[in-house]
Amino acid sequence: MVGIKMANKSTSVSVEAEDALIAALKVKHENPTATITYVRKSNARGDLRHPHRDMARRSD
């Protein structure tokens, strides 16, 4: 999951990639004017409301 901002509108894009850098570069290649705001793994359902267990543990 890569978060981008284009023309003052934020959105997220799901990308299949080996790691975060490759995912960000793929999105940037498709949208050269976009600003990458975040890159993270999407969970099993692709649901944005619940972070992965690893991420939840780190924030505690």
CHARMM internal coordinates of N, CA and C (Angstrom, degrees):
IC EDIT
DIST 1 N 1 CA 1.4335
DIST 1 CA 1 C 1.5260
ANGL 1 N 1 CA 1 C 107.12
DIST 1 C 2 N 1.3148
ANGL 1 CA 1 C 2 N 115.50
DIHE 1 N 1 CA 1 C 2 N 125.69
DIST 2 N 2 CA 1.4628
ANGL 1 C 2 N 2 CA 121.67
DIHE 1 CA 1 C 2 N 2 CA 179.97
DIST 2 CA 2 C 1.5246
ANGL 2 N 2 CA 2 C 107.61
DIHE 1 C 2 N 2 CA 2 C -121.89
DIST 2 C 3 N 1.3168
ANGL 2 CA 2 C 3 N 116.02
DIHE 2 N 2 CA 2 C 3 N 124.94
DIST 3 N 3 CA 1.4573
ANGL 2 C 3 N 3 CA 120.91
DIHE 2 CA 2 C 3 N 3 CA 176.36
DIST 3 CA 3 C 1.5124
ANGL 3 N 3 CA 3 C 109.28
DIHE 2 C 3 N 3 CA 3 C -90.14
DIST 3 C 4 N 1.3319
ANGL 3 CA 3 C 4 N 116.07
DIHE 3 N 3 CA 3 C 4 N 133.61
DIST 4 N 4 CA 1.4627
ANGL 3 C 4 N 4 CA 120.23
DIHE 3 CA 3 C 4 N 4 CA 179.90
DIST 4 CA 4 C 1.5282
ANGL 4 N 4 CA 4 C 109.87
DIHE 3 C 4 N 4 CA 4 C -132.63
DIST 4 C 5 N 1.3130
ANGL 4 CA 4 C 5 N 114.88
DIHE 4 N 4 CA 4 C 5 N 159.29
DIST 5 N 5 CA 1.4631
ANGL 4 C 5 N 5 CA 121.50
DIHE 4 CA 4 C 5 N 5 CA 174.93
DIST 5 CA 5 C 1.5180
ANGL 5 N 5 CA 5 C 107.51
DIHE 4 C 5 N 5 CA 5 C -129.72
DIST 5 C 6 N 1.3357
ANGL 5 CA 5 C 6 N 115.33
DIHE 5 N 5 CA 5 C 6 N 123.37
DIST 6 N 6 CA 1.4653
ANGL 5 C 6 N 6 CA 121.84
DIHE 5 CA 5 C 6 N 6 CA 178.98
DIST 6 CA 6 C 1.5187
ANGL 6 N 6 CA 6 C 108.02
DIHE 5 C 6 N 6 CA 6 C -133.79
DIST 6 C 7 N 1.3097
ANGL 6 CA 6 C 7 N 115.97
DIHE 6 N 6 CA 6 C 7 N 128.80
DIST 7 N 7 CA 1.4707
ANGL 6 C 7 N 7 CA 121.54
DIHE 6 CA 6 C 7 N 7 CA 176.67
DIST 7 CA 7 C 1.5283
ANGL 7 N 7 CA 7 C 111.30
DIHE 6 C 7 N 7 CA 7 C 49.91
DIST 7 C 8 N 1.3400
ANGL 7 CA 7 C 8 N 116.08
DIHE 7 N 7 CA 7 C 8 N 48.68
DIST 8 N 8 CA 1.4688
ANGL 7 C 8 N 8 CA 122.73
DIHE 7 CA 7 C 8 N 8 CA 178.07
DIST 8 CA 8 C 1.5214
ANGL 8 N 8 CA 8 C 114.04
DIHE 7 C 8 N 8 CA 8 C 61.75
DIST 8 C 9 N 1.3388
ANGL 8 CA 8 C 9 N 117.40
DIHE 8 N 8 CA 8 C 9 N 23.16
DIST 9 N 9 CA 1.4536
ANGL 8 C 9 N 9 CA 121.30
DIHE 8 CA 8 C 9 N 9 CA 176.48
DIST 9 CA 9 C 1.5208
ANGL 9 N 9 CA 9 C 108.50
DIHE 8 C 9 N 9 CA 9 C -126.83
DIST 9 C 10 N 1.3308
ANGL 9 CA 9 C 10 N 116.71
DIHE 9 N 9 CA 9 C 10 N 125.59
DIST 10 N 10 CA 1.4613
ANGL 9 C 10 N 10 CA 121.36
DIHE 9 CA 9 C 10 N 10 CA 179.81
DIST 10 CA 10 C 1.5200
ANGL 10 N 10 CA 10 C 110.12
DIHE 9 C 10 N 10 CA 10 C -95.00
DIST 10 C 11 N 1.3175
ANGL 10 CA 10 C 11 N 115.90
DIHE 10 N 10 CA 10 C 11 N 143.79
DIST 11 N 11 CA 1.4594
ANGL 10 C 11 N 11 CA 122.05
DIHE 10 CA 10 C 11 N 11 CA 177.00
DIST 11 CA 11 C 1.5200
ANGL 11 N 11 CA 11 C 108.49
DIHE 10 C 11 N 11 CA 11 C -154.17
DIST 11 C 12 N 1.3218
ANGL 11 CA 11 C 12 N 116.32
DIHE 11 N 11 CA 11 C 12 N 172.16
DIST 12 N 12 CA 1.4581
ANGL 11 C 12 N 12 CA 120.09
DIHE 11 CA 11 C 12 N 12 CA 175.99
DIST 12 CA 12 C 1.5197
ANGL 12 N 12 CA 12 C 109.26
DIHE 11 C 12 N 12 CA 12 C -127.02
DIST 12 C 13 N 1.3202
ANGL 12 CA 12 C 13 N 115.09
DIHE 12 N 12 CA 12 C 13 N 151.16
DIST 13 N 13 CA 1.4550
ANGL 12 C 13 N 13 CA 122.23
DIHE 12 CA 12 C 13 N 13 CA -176.86
DIST 13 CA 13 C 1.5227
ANGL 13 N 13 CA 13 C 107.83
DIHE 12 C 13 N 13 CA 13 C -129.06
DIST 13 C 14 N 1.3348
ANGL 13 CA 13 C 14 N 117.19
DIHE 13 N 13 CA 13 C 14 N 133.35
DIST 14 N 14 CA 1.4628
ANGL 13 C 14 N 14 CA 120.59
DIHE 13 CA 13 C 14 N 14 CA 174.99
DIST 14 CA 14 C 1.5161
ANGL 14 N 14 CA 14 C 108.84
DIHE 13 C 14 N 14 CA 14 C -89.09
DIST 14 C 15 N 1.3371
ANGL 14 CA 14 C 15 N 116.07
DIHE 14 N 14 CA 14 C 15 N 131.29
DIST 15 N 15 CA 1.4593
ANGL 14 C 15 N 15 CA 121.78
DIHE 14 CA 14 C 15 N 15 CA -176.38
DIST 15 CA 15 C 1.5210
ANGL 15 N 15 CA 15 C 109.04
DIHE 14 C 15 N 15 CA 15 C -135.71
DIST 15 C 16 N 1.3368
ANGL 15 CA 15 C 16 N 117.41
DIHE 15 N 15 CA 15 C 16 N 133.95
DIST 16 N 16 CA 1.4612
ANGL 15 C 16 N 16 CA 122.02
DIHE 15 CA 15 C 16 N 16 CA 172.01
DIST 16 CA 16 C 1.5166
ANGL 16 N 16 CA 16 C 107.45
DIHE 15 C 16 N 16 CA 16 C -84.82
DIST 16 C 17 N 1.3358
ANGL 16 CA 16 C 17 N 116.90
DIHE 16 N 16 CA 16 C 17 N 121.88
DIST 17 N 17 CA 1.4648
ANGL 16 C 17 N 17 CA 120.70
DIHE 16 CA 16 C 17 N 17 CA -179.79
DIST 17 CA 17 C 1.5217
ANGL 17 N 17 CA 17 C 109.86
DIHE 16 C 17 N 17 CA 17 C -158.34
DIST 17 C 18 N 1.3430
ANGL 17 CA 17 C 18 N 115.09
DIHE 17 N 17 CA 17 C 18 N 159.83
DIST 18 N 18 CA 1.4659
ANGL 17 C 18 N 18 CA 120.59
DIHE 17 CA 17 C 18 N 18 CA -179.66
DIST 18 CA 18 C 1.5180
ANGL 18 N 18 CA 18 C 111.99
DIHE 17 C 18 N 18 CA 18 C -70.64
DIST 18 C 19 N 1.3240
ANGL 18 CA 18 C 19 N 118.23
DIHE 18 N 18 CA 18 C 19 N -36.20
DIST 19 N 19 CA 1.4635
ANGL 18 C 19 N 19 CA 120.82
DIHE 18 CA 18 C 19 N 19 CA 179.21
DIST 19 CA 19 C 1.5271
ANGL 19 N 19 CA 19 C 110.18
DIHE 18 C 19 N 19 CA 19 C -150.82
DIST 19 C 20 N 1.3126
ANGL 19 CA 19 C 20 N 115.31
DIHE 19 N 19 CA 19 C 20 N 176.91
DIST 20 N 20 CA 1.4647
ANGL 19 C 20 N 20 CA 121.32
DIHE 19 CA 19 C 20 N 20 CA -174.09
DIST 20 CA 20 C 1.5223
ANGL 20 N 20 CA 20 C 112.98
DIHE 19 C 20 N 20 CA 20 C -63.29
DIST 20 C 21 N 1.3149
ANGL 20 CA 20 C 21 N 117.16
DIHE 20 N 20 CA 20 C 21 N -39.81
DIST 21 N 21 CA 1.4620
ANGL 20 C 21 N 21 CA 120.07
DIHE 20 CA 20 C 21 N 21 CA -178.56
DIST 21 CA 21 C 1.5242
ANGL 21 N 21 CA 21 C 111.05
DIHE 20 C 21 N 21 CA 21 C -63.63
DIST 21 C 22 N 1.3176
ANGL 21 CA 21 C 22 N 116.95
DIHE 21 N 21 CA 21 C 22 N -43.99
DIST 22 N 22 CA 1.4671
ANGL 21 C 22 N 22 CA 120.51
DIHE 21 CA 21 C 22 N 22 CA 179.37
DIST 22 CA 22 C 1.5259
ANGL 22 N 22 CA 22 C 109.98
DIHE 21 C 22 N 22 CA 22 C -63.51
DIST 22 C 23 N 1.3349
ANGL 22 CA 22 C 23 N 117.47
DIHE 22 N 22 CA 22 C 23 N -41.36
DIST 23 N 23 CA 1.4668
ANGL 22 C 23 N 23 CA 120.72
DIHE 22 CA 22 C 23 N 23 CA 178.46
DIST 23 CA 23 C 1.5263
ANGL 23 N 23 CA 23 C 110.80
DIHE 22 C 23 N 23 CA 23 C -60.64
DIST 23 C 24 N 1.3273
ANGL 23 CA 23 C 24 N 116.58
DIHE 23 N 23 CA 23 C 24 N -45.78
DIST 24 N 24 CA 1.4664
ANGL 23 C 24 N 24 CA 120.35
DIHE 23 CA 23 C 24 N 24 CA 179.90
DIST 24 CA 24 C 1.5249
ANGL 24 N 24 CA 24 C 111.43
DIHE 23 C 24 N 24 CA 24 C -63.52
DIST 24 C 25 N 1.3247
ANGL 24 CA 24 C 25 N 116.71
DIHE 24 N 24 CA 24 C 25 N -41.03
DIST 25 N 25 CA 1.4667
ANGL 24 C 25 N 25 CA 119.87
DIHE 24 CA 24 C 25 N 25 CA 179.96
DIST 25 CA 25 C 1.5221
ANGL 25 N 25 CA 25 C 111.94
DIHE 24 C 25 N 25 CA 25 C -67.14
DIST 25 C 26 N 1.3280
ANGL 25 CA 25 C 26 N 117.67
DIHE 25 N 25 CA 25 C 26 N -36.78
DIST 26 N 26 CA 1.4696
ANGL 25 C 26 N 26 CA 120.70
DIHE 25 CA 25 C 26 N 26 CA 177.10
DIST 26 CA 26 C 1.5299
ANGL 26 N 26 CA 26 C 110.55
DIHE 25 C 26 N 26 CA 26 C -61.69
DIST 26 C 27 N 1.3252
ANGL 26 CA 26 C 27 N 116.22
DIHE 26 N 26 CA 26 C 27 N -45.10
DIST 27 N 27 CA 1.4681
ANGL 26 C 27 N 27 CA 120.12
DIHE 26 CA 26 C 27 N 27 CA -179.83
DIST 27 CA 27 C 1.5208
ANGL 27 N 27 CA 27 C 110.38
DIHE 26 C 27 N 27 CA 27 C -66.57
DIST 27 C 28 N 1.3209
ANGL 27 CA 27 C 28 N 117.41
DIHE 27 N 27 CA 27 C 28 N -41.92
DIST 28 N 28 CA 1.4732
ANGL 27 C 28 N 28 CA 121.19
DIHE 27 CA 27 C 28 N 28 CA 179.79
DIST 28 CA 28 C 1.5290
ANGL 28 N 28 CA 28 C 110.72
DIHE 27 C 28 N 28 CA 28 C -63.85
DIST 28 C 29 N 1.3335
ANGL 28 CA 28 C 29 N 116.81
DIHE 28 N 28 CA 28 C 29 N -36.04
DIST 29 N 29 CA 1.4668
ANGL 28 C 29 N 29 CA 120.91
DIHE 28 CA 28 C 29 N 29 CA 177.98
DIST 29 CA 29 C 1.5332
ANGL 29 N 29 CA 29 C 110.65
DIHE 28 C 29 N 29 CA 29 C -64.78
DIST 29 C 30 N 1.3334
ANGL 29 CA 29 C 30 N 116.67
DIHE 29 N 29 CA 29 C 30 N -39.85
DIST 30 N 30 CA 1.4669
ANGL 29 C 30 N 30 CA 121.24
DIHE 29 CA 29 C 30 N 30 CA 179.38
DIST 30 CA 30 C 1.5306
ANGL 30 N 30 CA 30 C 112.21
DIHE 29 C 30 N 30 CA 30 C -74.01
DIST 30 C 31 N 1.3435
ANGL 30 CA 30 C 31 N 116.49
DIHE 30 N 30 CA 30 C 31 N -30.26
DIST 31 N 31 CA 1.4705
ANGL 30 C 31 N 31 CA 122.05
DIHE 30 CA 30 C 31 N 31 CA -176.25
DIST 31 CA 31 C 1.5241
ANGL 31 N 31 CA 31 C 109.56
DIHE 30 C 31 N 31 CA 31 C -132.85
DIST 31 C 32 N 1.3329
ANGL 31 CA 31 C 32 N 118.76
DIHE 31 N 31 CA 31 C 32 N 77.17
DIST 32 N 32 CA 1.4702
ANGL 31 C 32 N 32 CA 121.44
DIHE 31 CA 31 C 32 N 32 CA -174.05
DIST 32 CA 32 C 1.5262
ANGL 32 N 32 CA 32 C 114.78
DIHE 31 C 32 N 32 CA 32 C -59.24
DIST 32 C 33 N 1.3171
ANGL 32 CA 32 C 33 N 118.48
DIHE 32 N 32 CA 32 C 33 N -26.49
DIST 33 N 33 CA 1.4630
ANGL 32 C 33 N 33 CA 120.29
DIHE 32 CA 32 C 33 N 33 CA -178.49
DIST 33 CA 33 C 1.5269
ANGL 33 N 33 CA 33 C 112.74
DIHE 32 C 33 N 33 CA 33 C -87.89
DIST 33 C 34 N 1.3244
ANGL 33 CA 33 C 34 N 117.58
DIHE 33 N 33 CA 33 C 34 N -6.86
DIST 34 N 34 CA 1.4650
ANGL 33 C 34 N 34 CA 121.53
DIHE 33 CA 33 C 34 N 34 CA -177.84
DIST 34 CA 34 C 1.5243
ANGL 34 N 34 CA 34 C 111.47
DIHE 33 C 34 N 34 CA 34 C -74.18
DIST 34 C 35 N 1.3256
ANGL 34 CA 34 C 35 N 115.02
DIHE 34 N 34 CA 34 C 35 N 150.53
DIST 35 N 35 CA 1.4608
ANGL 34 C 35 N 35 CA 122.21
DIHE 34 CA 34 C 35 N 35 CA 172.42
DIST 35 CA 35 C 1.5211
ANGL 35 N 35 CA 35 C 107.32
DIHE 34 C 35 N 35 CA 35 C -103.52
DIST 35 C 36 N 1.3316
ANGL 35 CA 35 C 36 N 117.16
DIHE 35 N 35 CA 35 C 36 N 125.61
DIST 36 N 36 CA 1.4597
ANGL 35 C 36 N 36 CA 121.60
DIHE 35 CA 35 C 36 N 36 CA 177.97
DIST 36 CA 36 C 1.5259
ANGL 36 N 36 CA 36 C 107.38
DIHE 35 C 36 N 36 CA 36 C -78.00
DIST 36 C 37 N 1.3345
ANGL 36 CA 36 C 37 N 117.36
DIHE 36 N 36 CA 36 C 37 N 122.55
DIST 37 N 37 CA 1.4616
ANGL 36 C 37 N 37 CA 120.46
DIHE 36 CA 36 C 37 N 37 CA -178.52
DIST 37 CA 37 C 1.5231
ANGL 37 N 37 CA 37 C 112.79
DIHE 36 C 37 N 37 CA 37 C -102.26
DIST 37 C 38 N 1.3279
ANGL 37 CA 37 C 38 N 118.00
DIHE 37 N 37 CA 37 C 38 N -30.55
DIST 38 N 38 CA 1.4631
ANGL 37 C 38 N 38 CA 120.69
DIHE 37 CA 37 C 38 N 38 CA 176.21
DIST 38 CA 38 C 1.5217
ANGL 38 N 38 CA 38 C 109.85
DIHE 37 C 38 N 38 CA 38 C -162.35
DIST 38 C 39 N 1.3366
ANGL 38 CA 38 C 39 N 115.31
DIHE 38 N 38 CA 38 C 39 N 160.52
DIST 39 N 39 CA 1.4621
ANGL 38 C 39 N 39 CA 122.46
DIHE 38 CA 38 C 39 N 39 CA 174.00
DIST 39 CA 39 C 1.5206
ANGL 39 N 39 CA 39 C 106.46
DIHE 38 C 39 N 39 CA 39 C -139.02
DIST 39 C 40 N 1.3229
ANGL 39 CA 39 C 40 N 117.17
DIHE 39 N 39 CA 39 C 40 N 127.12
DIST 40 N 40 CA 1.4651
ANGL 39 C 40 N 40 CA 120.50
DIHE 39 CA 39 C 40 N 40 CA 176.65
DIST 40 CA 40 C 1.5201
ANGL 40 N 40 CA 40 C 110.09
DIHE 39 C 40 N 40 CA 40 C -153.59
DIST 40 C 41 N 1.3159
ANGL 40 CA 40 C 41 N 114.65
DIHE 40 N 40 CA 40 C 41 N 163.89
DIST 41 N 41 CA 1.4549
ANGL 40 C 41 N 41 CA 119.84
DIHE 40 CA 40 C 41 N 41 CA 176.60
DIST 41 CA 41 C 1.5191
ANGL 41 N 41 CA 41 C 108.83
DIHE 40 C 41 N 41 CA 41 C -70.89
DIST 41 C 42 N 1.3245
ANGL 41 CA 41 C 42 N 116.62
DIHE 41 N 41 CA 41 C 42 N 141.73
DIST 42 N 42 CA 1.4598
ANGL 41 C 42 N 42 CA 118.73
DIHE 41 CA 41 C 42 N 42 CA 172.40
DIST 42 CA 42 C 1.5227
ANGL 42 N 42 CA 42 C 107.32
DIHE 41 C 42 N 42 CA 42 C -89.54
DIST 42 C 43 N 1.3197
ANGL 42 CA 42 C 43 N 116.94
DIHE 42 N 42 CA 42 C 43 N 148.58
DIST 43 N 43 CA 1.4564
ANGL 42 C 43 N 43 CA 118.65
DIHE 42 CA 42 C 43 N 43 CA -178.72
DIST 43 CA 43 C 1.5199
ANGL 43 N 43 CA 43 C 110.45
DIHE 42 C 43 N 43 CA 43 C -78.63
DIST 43 C 44 N 1.3133
ANGL 43 CA 43 C 44 N 117.39
DIHE 43 N 43 CA 43 C 44 N 178.83
DIST 44 N 44 CA 1.4634
ANGL 43 C 44 N 44 CA 122.69
DIHE 43 CA 43 C 44 N 44 CA -171.72
DIST 44 CA 44 C 1.5282
ANGL 44 N 44 CA 44 C 112.90
DIHE 43 C 44 N 44 CA 44 C -54.53
DIST 44 C 45 N 1.3367
ANGL 44 CA 44 C 45 N 117.39
DIHE 44 N 44 CA 44 C 45 N -40.27
DIST 45 N 45 CA 1.4638
ANGL 44 C 45 N 45 CA 119.97
DIHE 44 CA 44 C 45 N 45 CA -178.95
DIST 45 CA 45 C 1.5180
ANGL 45 N 45 CA 45 C 112.72
DIHE 44 C 45 N 45 CA 45 C -90.63
DIST 45 C 46 N 1.3169
ANGL 45 CA 45 C 46 N 117.30
DIHE 45 N 45 CA 45 C 46 N -6.11
DIST 46 N 46 CA 1.4525
ANGL 45 C 46 N 46 CA 119.60
DIHE 45 CA 45 C 46 N 46 CA -175.63
DIST 46 CA 46 C 1.5137
ANGL 46 N 46 CA 46 C 112.04
DIHE 45 C 46 N 46 CA 46 C 76.46
DIST 46 C 47 N 1.3342
ANGL 46 CA 46 C 47 N 116.37
DIHE 46 N 46 CA 46 C 47 N 16.30
DIST 47 N 47 CA 1.4493
ANGL 46 C 47 N 47 CA 122.73
DIHE 46 CA 46 C 47 N 47 CA -176.56
DIST 47 CA 47 C 1.5217
ANGL 47 N 47 CA 47 C 110.25
DIHE 46 C 47 N 47 CA 47 C -80.65
DIST 47 C 48 N 1.3040
ANGL 47 CA 47 C 48 N 118.21
DIHE 47 N 47 CA 47 C 48 N 126.83
DIST 48 N 48 CA 1.4594
ANGL 47 C 48 N 48 CA 122.46
DIHE 47 CA 47 C 48 N 48 CA -178.80
DIST 48 CA 48 C 1.5273
ANGL 48 N 48 CA 48 C 112.96
DIHE 47 C 48 N 48 CA 48 C -79.97
DIST 48 C 49 N 1.3357
ANGL 48 CA 48 C 49 N 117.50
DIHE 48 N 48 CA 48 C 49 N -14.50
DIST 49 N 49 CA 1.4634
ANGL 48 C 49 N 49 CA 119.84
DIHE 48 CA 48 C 49 N 49 CA -173.83
DIST 49 CA 49 C 1.5223
ANGL 49 N 49 CA 49 C 113.87
DIHE 48 C 49 N 49 CA 49 C -75.57
DIST 49 C 50 N 1.3163
ANGL 49 CA 49 C 50 N 118.50
DIHE 49 N 49 CA 49 C 50 N -26.78
DIST 50 N 50 CA 1.4600
ANGL 49 C 50 N 50 CA 121.36
DIHE 49 CA 49 C 50 N 50 CA -174.15
DIST 50 CA 50 C 1.5227
ANGL 50 N 50 CA 50 C 110.42
DIHE 49 C 50 N 50 CA 50 C -121.85
DIST 50 C 51 N 1.3429
ANGL 50 CA 50 C 51 N 117.98
DIHE 50 N 50 CA 50 C 51 N 116.70
DIST 51 N 51 CA 1.4722
ANGL 50 C 51 N 51 CA 120.17
DIHE 50 CA 50 C 51 N 51 CA -179.55
DIST 51 CA 51 C 1.5208
ANGL 51 N 51 CA 51 C 111.73
DIHE 50 C 51 N 51 CA 51 C -72.04
DIST 51 C 52 N 1.3140
ANGL 51 CA 51 C 52 N 116.97
DIHE 51 N 51 CA 51 C 52 N 164.62
DIST 52 N 52 CA 1.4576
ANGL 51 C 52 N 52 CA 121.89
DIHE 51 CA 51 C 52 N 52 CA 175.25
DIST 52 CA 52 C 1.5127
ANGL 52 N 52 CA 52 C 109.89
DIHE 51 C 52 N 52 CA 52 C -62.22
DIST 52 C 53 N 1.3164
ANGL 52 CA 52 C 53 N 116.64
DIHE 52 N 52 CA 52 C 53 N 155.92
DIST 53 N 53 CA 1.4638
ANGL 52 C 53 N 53 CA 120.72
DIHE 52 CA 52 C 53 N 53 CA 179.53
DIST 53 CA 53 C 1.5201
ANGL 53 N 53 CA 53 C 111.42
DIHE 52 C 53 N 53 CA 53 C -58.62
DIST 53 C 54 N 1.3396
ANGL 53 CA 53 C 54 N 117.87
DIHE 53 N 53 CA 53 C 54 N -41.41
DIST 54 N 54 CA 1.4613
ANGL 53 C 54 N 54 CA 120.73
DIHE 53 CA 53 C 54 N 54 CA 179.26
DIST 54 CA 54 C 1.5258
ANGL 54 N 54 CA 54 C 110.73
DIHE 53 C 54 N 54 CA 54 C -59.17
DIST 54 C 55 N 1.3201
ANGL 54 CA 54 C 55 N 116.96
DIHE 54 N 54 CA 54 C 55 N -43.62
DIST 55 N 55 CA 1.4590
ANGL 54 C 55 N 55 CA 120.75
DIHE 54 CA 54 C 55 N 55 CA -179.51
DIST 55 CA 55 C 1.5258
ANGL 55 N 55 CA 55 C 110.41
DIHE 54 C 55 N 55 CA 55 C -67.99
DIST 55 C 56 N 1.3260
ANGL 55 CA 55 C 56 N 117.72
DIHE 55 N 55 CA 55 C 56 N -39.02
DIST 56 N 56 CA 1.4580
ANGL 55 C 56 N 56 CA 121.31
DIHE 55 CA 55 C 56 N 56 CA -179.67
DIST 56 CA 56 C 1.5281
ANGL 56 N 56 CA 56 C 110.37
DIHE 55 C 56 N 56 CA 56 C -64.84
DIST 56 C 57 N 1.3341
ANGL 56 CA 56 C 57 N 117.50
DIHE 56 N 56 CA 56 C 57 N -39.94
DIST 57 N 57 CA 1.4617
ANGL 56 C 57 N 57 CA 121.23
DIHE 56 CA 56 C 57 N 57 CA 178.99
DIST 57 CA 57 C 1.5140
ANGL 57 N 57 CA 57 C 111.21
DIHE 56 C 57 N 57 CA 57 C -64.04
DIST 57 C 58 N 1.3260
ANGL 57 CA 57 C 58 N 117.62
DIHE 57 N 57 CA 57 C 58 N -40.33
DIST 58 N 58 CA 1.4648
ANGL 57 C 58 N 58 CA 121.59
DIHE 57 CA 57 C 58 N 58 CA -178.44
DIST 58 CA 58 C 1.5220
ANGL 58 N 58 CA 58 C 111.66
DIHE 57 C 58 N 58 CA 58 C -65.09
DIST 58 C 59 N 1.3154
ANGL 58 CA 58 C 59 N 117.36
DIHE 58 N 58 CA 58 C 59 N -33.16
DIST 59 N 59 CA 1.4627
ANGL 58 C 59 N 59 CA 120.20
DIHE 58 CA 58 C 59 N 59 CA -176.27
DIST 59 CA 59 C 1.5236
ANGL 59 N 59 CA 59 C 112.66
DIHE 58 C 59 N 59 CA 59 C -80.54
DIST 59 C 60 N 1.3312
ANGL 59 CA 59 C 60 N 118.37
DIHE 59 N 59 CA 59 C 60 N -14.35
DIST 60 N 60 CA 1.4784
ANGL 59 C 60 N 60 CA 121.34
DIHE 59 CA 59 C 60 N 60 CA 179.40
DIST 60 CA 60 C 1.5009
ANGL 60 N 60 CA 60 C 112.83
DIHE 59 C 60 N 60 CA 60 C -71.55
END
COOR INIT
IC SEED 1 N 1 CA 1 C
IC BUILD
